[in-house]
Amino acid sequence: MIGLFFAGIVANQPDAAQAGSSPTRVNETMAKGMPELIQTYLDSMDLTPAERGVLERSKKNGRIAPADYQDAQSRYAECMERSGFTPEFRESLYGFYVQLPFHDVSNQNALDAANVKCSRGMAAVDVLYRTQQANPKLLADSRLVAVECLESSGFVDGDYTVERFERDWLHDEFPFDASEPGPNDCLWGAGYGYFES
């Protein structure tokens, strides 16, 4: 059985995909650069003081530092463990972590509540770092982020389109093994979670 979900870079961005907004064109960008994208988060999200400090420092530097990302991931993992759940991760080729599904969960509501609680204070850092690493052009269309990564890594040919990707995603039929780390990194980096369960 395959677990599919979309937690897209655009979907996690403040003010994105609001009701009544026009559809995103394939070549649109989220911002002119990382400082502008970071400022969007600073202006639009309810951030913890620690998270706000990371983003303010990152805006000045023009990028999220790996050490800040690692710290946010550690805080999340420690919080989840205190809540009774041990998250597992796989490091991607692009330097961000792919969180693997939890197994043998007897209380899904408790897991969901722990995820919400523990993501507070790290979610913006996580999304921005993943965006920085997997989407340096800051493309607004997550499908295109996935397609460009898959193409540049040699998992699809140059004629593989966002429309084909969307169709393949909906039907769970890809011209590559989506569970393998390389293609899976491309999917996760674009906001698509694909896991065998």
Backbone as a printed PyTorch tensor [residue, N CA C, xyz], in Angstrom:
tensor([[[  0.8480,  -1.1830,   0.0000],
         [  0.0000,   0.0000,   0.0000],
         [  0.8880,   1.2400,   0.0000]],

        [[  0.5080,   2.2290,  -0.7620],
         [  1.2680,   3.4610,  -0.9010],
         [  0.5530,   4.5790,  -0.1500]],

        [[  1.3180,   5.3750,   0.5850],
         [  0.7570,   6.5520,   1.2340],
         [  1.1280,   7.7890,   0.4330]],

        [[  0.1420,   8.5140,  -0.0440],
         [  0.3680,   9.7230,  -0.8270],
         [ -0.2220,  10.9120,  -0.0910]],

        [[  0.4930,  12.0200,  -0.0880],
         [ -0.0900,  13.2520,   0.4150],
         [  0.6640,  14.4210,  -0.1880]],

        [[  0.0080,  15.5580,  -0.2020],
         [  0.6550,  16.7720,  -0.6980],
         [  0.7200,  17.7710,   0.4280]],

        [[  1.9310,  18.1800,   0.7480],
         [  2.1560,  19.2250,   1.7510],
         [  3.0580,  20.2350,   1.0930]],

        [[  2.5480,  20.8390,   0.0630],
         [  3.3730,  21.6170,  -0.8390],
         [  4.0200,  22.8400,  -0.2660]],

        [[  5.0820,  23.2110,  -0.9230],
         [  5.7990,  24.4220,  -0.5720],
         [  4.8630,  25.6100,  -0.6820]],

        [[  4.0660,  25.6370,  -1.7430],
         [  3.1250,  26.7440,  -1.9010],
         [  2.0200,  26.6560,  -0.8590]],

        [[  1.5440,  25.4400,  -0.5890],
         [  0.4690,  25.2840,   0.3900],
         [  0.9120,  25.7040,   1.7830]],

        [[  2.1930,  25.5610,   2.0910],
         [  2.6960,  25.9510,   3.4040],
         [  3.0680,  27.4190,   3.4780]],

        [[  3.0070,  28.0980,   2.3710],
         [  3.4060,  29.4950,   2.3400],
         [  2.2410,  30.3790,   2.7660]],

        [[  2.4720,  31.4070,   3.5560],
         [  1.3860,  32.2910,   3.9580],
         [  0.7190,  32.9180,   2.7420]],

        [[ -0.5780,  33.0680,   2.8430],
         [ -1.3920,  33.7300,   1.8180],
         [ -1.4500,  32.9820,   0.5000]],

        [[ -0.9230,  31.7850,   0.4130],
         [ -0.9480,  31.0460,  -0.8480],
         [ -2.2570,  30.3190,  -0.9890]],

        [[ -2.6710,  30.1640,  -2.2340],
         [ -3.8360,  29.3570,  -2.5890],
         [ -5.0800,  29.7680,  -1.8070]],

        [[ -5.2940,  31.0490,  -1.6470],
         [ -6.4860,  31.5140,  -0.9520],
         [ -7.6830,  31.3890,  -1.8750]],

        [[ -8.8460,  31.2260,  -1.2720],
         [-10.0710,  31.1080,  -2.0580],
         [-10.2440,  32.3440,  -2.9210]],

        [[-10.5960,  32.1200,  -4.1700],
         [-10.8260,  33.2220,  -5.0820],
         [ -9.5740,  33.7210,  -5.7720]],

        [[ -8.4110,  33.2110,  -5.4160],
         [ -7.1950,  33.6770,  -6.0760],
         [ -7.0590,  32.9820,  -7.4190]],

        [[ -6.3520,  33.6280,  -8.3350],
         [ -6.1850,  33.0400,  -9.6530],
         [ -5.2100,  31.8790,  -9.5770]],

        [[ -5.3490,  30.8740, -10.4640],
         [ -4.4440,  29.7400, -10.4210],
         [ -3.0080,  30.1720, -10.7160]],

        [[ -2.0740,  29.4680, -10.1180],
         [ -0.6600,  29.7700, -10.3110],
         [ -0.2350,  29.3610, -11.7130]],

        [[  0.4470,  30.2650, -12.4000],
         [  1.0330,  29.9030, -13.6850],
         [  2.3330,  29.1800, -13.4250]],

        [[  2.6700,  28.2830, -14.3190],
         [  3.8100,  27.3960, -14.1260],
         [  5.0950,  28.1550, -13.8320]],

        [[  5.3520,  29.2670, -14.4920],
         [  6.6490,  29.9320, -14.3650],
         [  6.6750,  31.0510, -13.3220]],

        [[  5.6160,  31.2260, -12.5470],
         [  5.6110,  32.2550, -11.5170],
         [  6.5360,  31.8650, -10.3690]],

        [[  7.0560,  32.8820,  -9.6850],
         [  7.8960,  32.6210,  -8.5200],
         [  7.1750,  33.1100,  -7.2620]],

        [[  7.6130,  32.5640,  -6.1170],
         [  7.0110,  32.9380,  -4.8380],
         [  7.5210,  34.2830,  -4.3560]],

        [[  8.7480,  34.6140,  -4.7400],
         [  9.3850,  35.8550,  -4.2890],
         [ 10.5780,  36.1230,  -5.2020]],

        [[ 11.1390,  37.3210,  -5.0870],
         [ 12.3170,  37.6760,  -5.8940],
         [ 13.5820,  37.0230,  -5.3600]],

        [[ 13.5630,  36.6190,  -4.1060],
         [ 14.7160,  35.9730,  -3.4940],
         [ 14.3520,  35.4830,  -2.1070]],

        [[ 15.2590,  34.7420,  -1.4880],
         [ 14.9900,  34.2060,  -0.1570],
         [ 14.7050,  35.2940,   0.8770]],

        [[ 15.4280,  36.4220,   0.8870],
         [ 15.0890,  37.4430,   1.8940],
         [ 13.6250,  37.8950,   1.8010]],

        [[ 13.1330,  38.0650,   0.5790],
         [ 11.7380,  38.4900,   0.4100],
         [ 10.7770,  37.3920,   0.8690]],

        [[ 11.0860,  36.1460,   0.5420],
         [ 10.2330,  35.0350,   0.9710],
         [ 10.2370,  34.9150,   2.4900]],

        [[ 11.3910,  35.0470,   3.1000],
         [ 11.4950,  34.9970,   4.5600],
         [ 10.6800,  36.1230,   5.1820]],

        [[ 10.7400,  37.3190,   4.5810],
         [  9.9640,  38.4520,   5.1070],
         [  8.4690,  38.1570,   5.0490]],

        [[  8.0290,  37.4480,   4.0240],
         [  6.6190,  37.0590,   3.9280],
         [  6.2110,  36.2470,   5.1550]],

        [[  7.0610,  35.3240,   5.5510],
         [  6.7800,  34.5200,   6.7380],
         [  6.8060,  35.3780,   8.0020]],

        [[  7.7750,  36.2690,   8.0890],
         [  7.8530,  37.1490,   9.2560],
         [  6.6090,  38.0150,   9.3870]],

        [[  6.0600,  38.4710,   8.2640],
         [  4.8990,  39.3490,   8.2670],
         [  3.5850,  38.6100,   8.4740]],

        [[  3.5330,  37.3420,   8.0540],
         [  2.2420,  36.6640,   7.9440],
         [  2.0010,  35.5160,   8.9080]],

        [[  3.0300,  35.0530,   9.6060],
         [  2.8500,  33.8660,  10.4290],
         [  3.0160,  34.1750,  11.9050]],

        [[  2.3160,  33.3810,  12.7080],
         [  2.4500,  33.4560,  14.1630],
         [  3.6530,  32.5970,  14.5350]],

        [[  4.7770,  33.2270,  14.7630],
         [  6.0360,  32.5260,  15.0080],
         [  6.4060,  32.5640,  16.4770]],

        [[  7.0960,  31.5250,  16.9340],
         [  7.6410,  31.5510,  18.2910],
         [  8.8270,  32.5150,  18.2940]],

        [[  9.2420,  33.0000,  19.4670],
         [ 10.4130,  33.8860,  19.5100],
         [ 11.6710,  33.2420,  18.9020]],

        [[ 11.8820,  31.9590,  19.1760],
         [ 13.0700,  31.2790,  18.6180],
         [ 13.0020,  31.2270,  17.1030]],

        [[ 11.8270,  30.9020,  16.5860],
         [ 11.6580,  30.8090,  15.1300],
         [ 11.8180,  32.1900,  14.4890]],

        [[ 11.2380,  33.2010,  15.1080],
         [ 11.3630,  34.5680,  14.5920],
         [ 12.8340,  34.9890,  14.5700]],

        [[ 13.5800,  34.6400,  15.6160],
         [ 15.0070,  34.9670,  15.6570],
         [ 15.7690,  34.3260,  14.5140]],

        [[ 15.4630,  33.0580,  14.2220],
         [ 16.1210,  32.3640,  13.1070],
         [ 15.7890,  33.0570,  11.7940]],

        [[ 14.5150,  33.3920,  11.6040],
         [ 14.1210,  34.0010,  10.3310],
         [ 14.7060,  35.4010,  10.1650]],

        [[ 14.7570,  36.1710,  11.2290],
         [ 15.3530,  37.5100,  11.1230],
         [ 16.8380,  37.4230,  10.7840]],

        [[ 17.5340,  36.5060,  11.4240],
         [ 18.9550,  36.2970,  11.1250],
         [ 19.1210,  35.7780,   9.6870]],

        [[ 18.2580,  34.8780,   9.2810],
         [ 18.3360,  34.2840,   7.9430],
         [ 18.0400,  35.3150,   6.8590]],

        [[ 17.1310,  36.2290,   7.1490],
         [ 16.8170,  37.2780,   6.1660],
         [ 18.0630,  38.1220,   5.9010]],

        [[ 18.7940,  38.4610,   6.9610],
         [ 20.0250,  39.2470,   6.7940],
         [ 21.0690,  38.4770,   6.0020]],

        [[ 21.1770,  37.1620,   6.2590],
         [ 22.1690,  36.3210,   5.5810],
         [ 21.7410,  35.8780,   4.1890]],

        [[ 20.4420,  36.0040,   3.9080],
         [ 19.9300,  35.6130,   2.5920],
         [ 19.6130,  34.1400,   2.4550]],

        [[ 19.7440,  33.3910,   3.5620],
         [ 19.4280,  31.9700,   3.5030],
         [ 19.3230,  31.3940,   4.9170]],

        [[ 18.6520,  30.2420,   5.0130],
         [ 18.5560,  29.5210,   6.2810],
         [ 19.8460,  28.7270,   6.4520]],

        [[ 20.5270,  28.9010,   7.5600],
         [ 21.7760,  28.1800,   7.8260],
         [ 21.4720,  26.7260,   8.1590]],

        [[ 22.3000,  25.7940,   7.6740],
         [ 22.0970,  24.3810,   8.0160],
         [ 22.0150,  24.1400,   9.5220]],

        [[ 22.8010,  24.8640,  10.3080],
         [ 22.7800,  24.6760,  11.7670],
         [ 21.4200,  25.0510,  12.3480]],

        [[ 20.7870,  26.1010,  11.8260],
         [ 19.4550,  26.4850,  12.2980],
         [ 18.4260,  25.4310,  11.9220]],

        [[ 18.5550,  24.8750,  10.7260],
         [ 17.6560,  23.8090,  10.2900],
         [ 17.8310,  22.5770,  11.1820]],

        [[ 19.0770,  22.1900,  11.4360],
         [ 19.3550,  21.0200,  12.2840],
         [ 18.7750,  21.2300,  13.6850]],

        [[ 18.9480,  22.4220,  14.2150],
         [ 18.4230,  22.7270,  15.5460],
         [ 16.9040,  22.6050,  15.5680]],

        [[ 16.2310,  23.1380,  14.5400],
         [ 14.7680,  23.0420,  14.4700],
         [ 14.3280,  21.5850,  14.3870]],

        [[ 15.0200,  20.7860,  13.5860],
         [ 14.6860,  19.3660,  13.4610],
         [ 14.8790,  18.6390,  14.7910]],

        [[ 15.9650,  18.9580,  15.4920],
         [ 16.2360,  18.3230,  16.7960],
         [ 15.1540,  18.6740,  17.8110]],

        [[ 14.7550,  19.9380,  17.8350],
         [ 13.7050,  20.3560,  18.7750],
         [ 12.3940,  19.6300,  18.4820]],

        [[ 12.0690,  19.4790,  17.1780],
         [ 10.8580,  18.7550,  16.7920],
         [ 10.9340,  17.2990,  17.2590]],

        [[ 12.0540,  16.6240,  16.9720],
         [ 12.2090,  15.2040,  17.3370],
         [ 12.1320,  15.0170,  18.8450]],

        [[ 12.7810,  15.9010,  19.6000],
         [ 12.7540,  15.7970,  21.0620],
         [ 11.3390,  15.9990,  21.5990]],

        [[ 10.6260,  16.9490,  21.0420],
         [  9.2480,  17.2070,  21.4660],
         [  8.3700,  15.9920,  21.1610]],

        [[  8.5220,  15.4100,  19.9730],
         [  7.7270,  14.2350,  19.6130],
         [  8.0430,  13.0720,  20.5460]],

        [[  9.3020,  12.8920,  20.8720],
         [  9.6830,  11.7960,  21.7770],
         [  9.0940,  12.0050,  23.1650]],

        [[  9.0820,  13.2490,  23.6420],
         [  8.4570,  13.5350,  24.9400],
         [  6.9540,  13.2530,  24.8930]],

        [[  6.3730,  13.3470,  23.6970],
         [  4.9410,  13.0850,  23.5310],
         [  4.6540,  11.6040,  23.2850]],

        [[  5.6940,  10.7860,  23.2590],
         [  5.5020,   9.3490,  23.1150],
         [  5.6600,   8.8070,  21.7140]],

        [[  6.1780,   9.6150,  20.7920],
         [  6.3420,   9.1810,  19.3980],
         [  7.7890,   9.4310,  18.9650]],

        [[  8.3650,   8.4660,  18.2900],
         [  9.7430,   8.6100,  17.8320],
         [  9.7530,   8.7820,  16.3160]],

        [[ 10.0040,   9.9990,  15.8380],
         [ 10.0280,  10.2110,  14.3890],
         [ 11.2950,   9.6200,  13.7790]],

        [[ 11.1650,   9.1410,  12.5550],
         [ 12.3040,   8.6290,  11.8070],
         [ 12.4910,   9.4990,  10.5730]],

        [[ 13.7590,   9.7350,  10.2230],
         [ 14.0810,  10.5900,   9.0930],
         [ 15.0990,   9.9090,   8.1910]],

        [[ 15.0970,  10.3160,   6.9580],
         [ 16.1210,   9.9280,   5.9930],
         [ 16.6700,  11.2170,   5.4160]],

        [[ 17.9960,  11.3780,   5.4160],
         [ 18.5740,  12.6010,   4.8600],
         [ 18.5600,  12.5130,   3.3380]],

        [[ 18.0560,  13.5620,   2.7080],
         [ 17.9810,  13.6000,   1.2450],
         [ 19.3350,  13.9910,   0.6600]],

        [[ 19.4420,  13.8340,  -0.6310],
         [ 20.6430,  14.2530,  -1.3390],
         [ 20.8150,  15.7660,  -1.3160]],

        [[ 19.7520,  16.4810,  -0.9700],
         [ 19.7530,  17.9390,  -1.0180],
         [ 19.9400,  18.5740,   0.3570]],

        [[ 20.1470,  17.7460,   1.3830],
         [ 20.4600,  18.2670,   2.6970],
         [ 19.2880,  18.4640,   3.6340]],

        [[ 18.0670,  18.2410,   3.1680],
         [ 16.9230,  18.3050,   4.0740],
         [ 16.5260,  16.8760,   4.4410]],

        [[ 15.7300,  16.7540,   5.4960],
         [ 15.3040,  15.4400,   5.9610],
         [ 13.9190,  15.0990,   5.4230]],

        [[ 13.7550,  13.8540,   5.0560],
         [ 12.4580,  13.3120,   4.6720],
         [ 11.9380,  12.5700,   5.8940]],

        [[ 10.8030,  13.0270,   6.4210],
         [ 10.2430,  12.3460,   7.5820],
         [  9.4720,  11.1290,   7.1100]],

        [[  9.8280,   9.9830,   7.6580],
         [  9.1890,   8.7270,   7.2890],
         [  7.9030,   8.5530,   8.0870]],

        [[  6.9770,   7.7630,   7.5680],
         [  5.7010,   7.5710,   8.2780],
         [  5.9030,   6.8980,   9.6370]],

        [[  5.0320,   7.2320,  10.5710],
         [  5.0130,   6.5520,  11.8590],
         [  4.3400,   5.1920,  11.6660]],

        [[  4.8250,   4.1720,  12.3770],
         [  4.2490,   2.8290,  12.2750],
         [  3.6470,   2.4310,  13.6160]],

        [[  2.6840,   1.5390,  13.5510],
         [  2.0690,   0.9690,  14.7480],
         [  1.5550,   2.0540,  15.6980]],

        [[  0.8420,   3.0180,  15.1340],
         [  0.2720,   4.1020,  15.9440],
         [ -1.0930,   3.6450,  16.4430]],

        [[ -1.2400,   3.5590,  17.7570],
         [ -2.5130,   3.1050,  18.3210],
         [ -3.4940,   4.2560,  18.5200]],

        [[ -2.9860,   5.4830,  18.6070],
         [ -3.8610,   6.6330,  18.8330],
         [ -3.4910,   7.7330,  17.8320]],

        [[ -4.1720,   7.7210,  16.6880],
         [ -3.8810,   8.6910,  15.6300],
         [ -4.1540,  10.1180,  16.0870]],

        [[ -5.1770,  10.3210,  16.9050],
         [ -5.4840,  11.6690,  17.3970],
         [ -4.3480,  12.2130,  18.2560]],

        [[ -3.7490,  11.3490,  19.0750],
         [ -2.6180,  11.7800,  19.9120],
         [ -1.4110,  12.1210,  19.0450]],

        [[ -1.1850,  11.3300,  17.9970],
         [ -0.0820,  11.6200,  17.0770],
         [ -0.3060,  12.9560,  16.3860]],

        [[ -1.5260,  13.1660,  15.8890],
         [ -1.8350,  14.4300,  15.2120],
         [ -1.6440,  15.6210,  16.1380]],

        [[ -2.1010,  15.4890,  17.3880],
         [ -1.9560,  16.5760,  18.3560],
         [ -0.4830,  16.8340,  18.6620]],

        [[  0.2940,  15.7800,  18.7880],
         [  1.7300,  15.9440,  19.0470],
         [  2.4140,  16.6180,  17.8650]],

        [[  2.0400,  16.2280,  16.6510],
         [  2.6200,  16.8430,  15.4530],
         [  2.3370,  18.3330,  15.4060]],

        [[  1.1030,  18.7130,  15.7090],
         [  0.7370,  20.1310,  15.7010],
         [  1.5490,  20.8780,  16.7560]],

        [[  1.5950,  20.3310,  17.9690],
         [  2.3190,  20.9810,  19.0750],
         [  3.8140,  21.0920,  18.7580]],

        [[  4.3950,  20.0210,  18.2610],
         [  5.8460,  19.9860,  18.0700],
         [  6.2950,  20.7150,  16.8100]],

        [[  5.4040,  20.8800,  15.8590],
         [  5.7540,  21.6270,  14.6470],
         [  5.8170,  23.1270,  14.9130]],

        [[  5.1210,  23.5540,  15.9610],
         [  5.1670,  24.9730,  16.3160],
         [  6.5960,  25.3100,  16.7270]],

        [[  7.1390,  26.3050,  16.1090],
         [  8.4990,  26.7090,  16.4130],
         [  9.5300,  26.1680,  15.4380]],

        [[  9.0970,  25.2990,  14.5050],
         [ 10.0660,  24.7780,  13.5420],
         [  9.5090,  24.6910,  12.1250]],

        [[  8.2100,  24.7700,  11.9610],
         [  7.6060,  24.5540,  10.6470],
         [  8.0900,  25.5590,   9.6020]],

        [[  8.1580,  26.8290,   9.9520],
         [  8.6010,  27.8310,   8.9790],
         [ 10.0560,  27.6060,   8.5880]],

        [[ 10.8980,  27.2720,   9.5490],
         [ 12.3100,  26.9930,   9.2610],
         [ 12.4100,  25.7850,   8.3480]],

        [[ 11.6280,  24.7470,   8.6300],
         [ 11.6340,  23.5330,   7.8270],
         [ 11.2270,  23.8200,   6.3810]],

        [[ 10.1050,  24.4970,   6.2070],
         [  9.6010,  24.7690,   4.8560],
         [ 10.5590,  25.6730,   4.0880]],

        [[ 11.0580,  26.7040,   4.7430],
         [ 11.9660,  27.6270,   4.0550],
         [ 13.2880,  26.9460,   3.6850]],

        [[ 13.8060,  26.1000,   4.5610],
         [ 15.0580,  25.3970,   4.2550],
         [ 14.8420,  24.4190,   3.1010]],

        [[ 13.7320,  23.6880,   3.1430],
         [ 13.4160,  22.7490,   2.0630],
         [ 13.2600,  23.5110,   0.7400]],

        [[ 12.5980,  24.6540,   0.7890],
         [ 12.4400,  25.4830,  -0.4060],
         [ 13.7960,  25.9310,  -0.9250]],

        [[ 14.6210,  26.4290,  -0.0320],
         [ 15.9580,  26.9100,  -0.3920],
         [ 16.7800,  25.8100,  -1.0600]],

        [[ 16.7090,  24.5920,  -0.5320],
         [ 17.5300,  23.4950,  -1.0350],
         [ 16.9550,  22.8600,  -2.3020]],

        [[ 15.6360,  22.7070,  -2.3550],
         [ 15.0080,  21.9700,  -3.4530],
         [ 14.4540,  22.8660,  -4.5490]],

        [[ 14.3010,  24.1420,  -4.2600],
         [ 13.6380,  25.0510,  -5.1880],
         [ 14.3640,  26.3960,  -5.2150]],

        [[ 15.6450,  26.4010,  -5.6110],
         [ 16.4100,  27.6490,  -5.5570],
         [ 15.8540,  28.7520,  -6.4580]],

        [[ 15.0880,  28.3870,  -7.4850],
         [ 14.4680,  29.4060,  -8.3440],
         [ 13.2160,  29.9920,  -7.6990]],

        [[ 12.7820,  29.4000,  -6.5770],
         [ 11.5730,  29.8230,  -5.8560],
         [ 10.3260,  29.7370,  -6.7300]],

        [[ 10.2530,  28.6940,  -7.5370],
         [  9.0850,  28.4840,  -8.3890],
         [  7.8410,  28.2920,  -7.5310]],

        [[  6.7450,  28.9260,  -7.9380],
         [  5.5050,  28.8250,  -7.1750],
         [  4.7560,  27.5300,  -7.4600]],

        [[  4.9970,  26.9080,  -8.5920],
         [  4.2910,  25.6870,  -8.9800],
         [  5.0760,  24.4720,  -8.4960]],

        [[  4.5820,  23.8260,  -7.4610],
         [  5.2650,  22.6680,  -6.8820],
         [  5.4260,  21.5350,  -7.8790]],

        [[  4.4970,  21.4260,  -8.8200],
         [  4.6190,  20.3820,  -9.8470],
         [  5.8820,  20.6060, -10.6650]],

        [[  6.1480,  21.8610, -11.0140],
         [  7.3340,  22.1740, -11.8080],
         [  8.6100,  21.9340, -11.0110]],

        [[  8.5700,  22.2070,  -9.7090],
         [  9.7260,  21.9220,  -8.8440],
         [ 10.0480,  20.4350,  -8.9230]],

        [[  9.0240,  19.5960,  -8.8100],
         [  9.2230,  18.1460,  -8.8810],
         [  9.7460,  17.7330, -10.2480]],

        [[  9.1360,  18.2300, -11.3060],
         [  9.5230,  17.8430, -12.6700],
         [ 10.9580,  18.2590, -12.9660]],

        [[ 11.3350,  19.4880, -12.5920],
         [ 12.7060,  19.9430, -12.8680],
         [ 13.7350,  19.1000, -12.1210]],

        [[ 13.4350,  18.7430, -10.8850],
         [ 14.3490,  17.9040, -10.1190],
         [ 14.4520,  16.5160, -10.7450]],

        [[ 13.3180,  15.9390, -11.0800],
         [ 13.3150,  14.6020, -11.6880],
         [ 14.0770,  14.5960, -13.0130]],

        [[ 13.9020,  15.6510, -13.8020],
         [ 14.5980,  15.7360, -15.0920],
         [ 16.0960,  15.9430, -14.9010]],

        [[ 16.4810,  16.8870, -14.0340],
         [ 17.9090,  17.1730, -13.8580],
         [ 18.6480,  15.9910, -13.2340]],

        [[ 17.9230,  15.1480, -12.5040],
         [ 18.5340,  13.9690, -11.8930],
         [ 18.4930,  12.7430, -12.8050]],

        [[ 17.8690,  12.8860, -13.9730],
         [ 17.8430,  11.7900, -14.9450],
         [ 16.7580,  10.7560, -14.7270]],

        [[ 15.7570,  11.0720, -13.9030],
         [ 14.6920,  10.1030, -13.6550],
         [ 13.5810,  10.1820, -14.6920]],

        [[ 13.4850,  11.3100, -15.4120],
         [ 12.5230,  11.4560, -16.5090],
         [ 13.2180,  12.1610, -17.6640]],

        [[ 12.6280,  12.0400, -18.8520],
         [ 13.1590,  12.7100, -20.0400],
         [ 12.7180,  14.1720, -20.0530]],

        [[ 13.3210,  14.9470, -20.9430],
         [ 13.0300,  16.3670, -21.0620],
         [ 11.6260,  16.6840, -21.5220]],

        [[ 10.8920,  15.6930, -22.0400],
         [  9.5260,  15.9500, -22.4960],
         [  8.4760,  15.6340, -21.4200]],

        [[  8.9300,  15.3640, -20.2000],
         [  8.0060,  15.0840, -19.0860],
         [  7.4490,  16.4230, -18.5930]],

        [[  6.1440,  16.5960, -18.6410],
         [  5.5030,  17.8800, -18.3450],
         [  4.8470,  17.8880, -16.9680]],

        [[  4.4950,  19.0820, -16.4960],
         [  3.7810,  19.1910, -15.2200],
         [  2.4130,  18.5250, -15.3140]],

        [[  1.7930,  18.6060, -16.4940],
         [  0.4910,  17.9590, -16.6690],
         [  0.6200,  16.4400, -16.5620]],

        [[  1.6810,  15.9110, -17.1450],
         [  1.9220,  14.4620, -17.0520],
         [  2.2250,  14.0790, -15.6040]],

        [[  3.0250,  14.8890, -14.9210],
         [  3.3190,  14.6140, -13.5230],
         [  2.0340,  14.6000, -12.7020]],

        [[  1.1870,  15.5930, -12.9070],
         [ -0.0550,  15.6670, -12.1510],
         [ -0.9180,  14.4320, -12.4020]],

        [[ -1.0140,  14.0150, -13.6560],
         [ -1.7820,  12.8120, -14.0000],
         [ -1.1560,  11.5740, -13.3380]],

        [[  0.1710,  11.4650, -13.4170],
         [  0.8610,  10.3260, -12.8040],
         [  0.6380,  10.3070, -11.2950]],

        [[  0.6950,  11.4890, -10.6690],
         [  0.4860,  11.5850,  -9.2220],
         [ -0.9150,  11.1210,  -8.8550]],

        [[ -1.9080,  11.5910,  -9.5890],
         [ -3.3000,  11.2310,  -9.2960],
         [ -3.5630,   9.7440,  -9.4700]],

        [[ -2.8760,   9.1280, -10.4360],
         [ -3.0980,   7.7040, -10.7190],
         [ -2.0430,   6.7960, -10.0900]],

        [[ -1.0770,   7.3850,  -9.3880],
         [ -0.0060,   6.6160,  -8.7570],
         [  0.6790,   5.6910,  -9.7650]],

        [[  1.0060,   6.2420, -10.9330],
         [  1.7080,   5.5060, -11.9850],
         [  2.7910,   6.4190, -12.5370]],

        [[  4.0300,   6.1270, -12.2030],
         [  5.1440,   6.9730, -12.6010],
         [  6.0990,   6.2130, -13.5160]],

        [[  6.8530,   6.9340, -14.3620],
         [  7.8760,   6.2860, -15.1800],
         [  9.1860,   6.0940, -14.4050]],

        [[  9.1240,   6.1370, -13.0970],
         [ 10.2730,   5.9470, -12.2030],
         [  9.7320,   5.3210, -10.9270]],

        [[ 10.6020,   4.7810, -10.1110],
         [ 10.1930,   4.1970,  -8.8380],
         [ 10.1630,   5.3050,  -7.7910]],

        [[  8.9620,   5.7870,  -7.4780],
         [  8.7990,   6.9300,  -6.5780],
         [  9.1920,   6.6290,  -5.1470]],

        [[  9.3670,   5.3510,  -4.8030],
         [  9.7620,   5.0130,  -3.4410],
         [ 11.2820,   4.9830,  -3.2620]],

        [[ 12.0350,   5.0090,  -4.3590],
         [ 13.4910,   5.0330,  -4.2790],
         [ 13.9660,   6.3980,  -3.7740]],

        [[ 15.0650,   6.4490,  -3.0020],
         [ 15.4970,   7.7230,  -2.4030],
         [ 15.6600,   8.8810,  -3.3820]],

        [[ 16.2720,   8.6880,  -4.5480],
         [ 16.4880,   9.8080,  -5.4760],
         [ 15.1990,  10.4710,  -5.9260]],

        [[ 14.3010,   9.7320,  -6.5960],
         [ 13.0340,  10.3470,  -6.9980],
         [ 12.1980,  10.7910,  -5.8040]],

        [[ 12.2730,  10.0290,  -4.7140],
         [ 11.5130,  10.3800,  -3.5240],
         [ 11.9880,  11.7060,  -2.9460]],

        [[ 13.2950,  11.9730,  -3.0080],
         [ 13.8340,  13.2690,  -2.5710],
         [ 13.2430,  14.3970,  -3.4090]],

        [[ 13.1560,  14.1800,  -4.7160],
         [ 12.5700,  15.2070,  -5.5930],
         [ 11.1190,  15.4730,  -5.2180]],

        [[ 10.3780,  14.4100,  -4.9570],
         [  8.9710,  14.5760,  -4.5980],
         [  8.8370,  15.3110,  -3.2660]],

        [[  9.5950,  14.8590,  -2.2490],
         [  9.5070,  15.4900,  -0.9210],
         [  9.9420,  16.9490,  -0.9870]],

        [[ 10.9920,  17.2260,  -1.7350],
         [ 11.4760,  18.5940,  -1.8580],
         [ 10.4630,  19.5220,  -2.4750]],

        [[  9.5760,  18.9620,  -3.3150],
         [  8.5250,  19.7600,  -3.9390],
         [  7.2380,  19.7670,  -3.1160]],

        [[  7.2500,  19.0210,  -2.0040],
         [  6.0700,  19.0080,  -1.1320],
         [  5.1720,  17.8130,  -1.3010]],

        [[  5.6420,  16.7950,  -2.0030],
         [  4.8390,  15.5970,  -2.2270],
         [  5.4100,  14.4440,  -1.4040]],

        [[  4.6090,  13.9040,  -0.5010],
         [  5.0430,  12.7610,   0.2960],
         [  4.5720,  11.4810,  -0.3570]],

        [[  5.4780,  10.5760,  -0.5990],
         [  5.1420,   9.3030,  -1.2350],
         [  5.8600,   8.2010,  -0.4680]],

        [[  5.0800,   7.3070,   0.1500],
         [  5.6730,   6.2670,   0.9800],
         [  4.9360,   4.9620,   0.8190]],

        [[  5.6670,   3.8800,   0.8320],
         [  5.0720,   2.5510,   0.8790],
         [  4.7920,   2.2450,   2.3360]],

        [[  3.6090,   1.7150,   2.5920],
         [  3.2700,   1.3810,   3.9870],
         [  2.8360,  -0.0580,   4.1060]]])
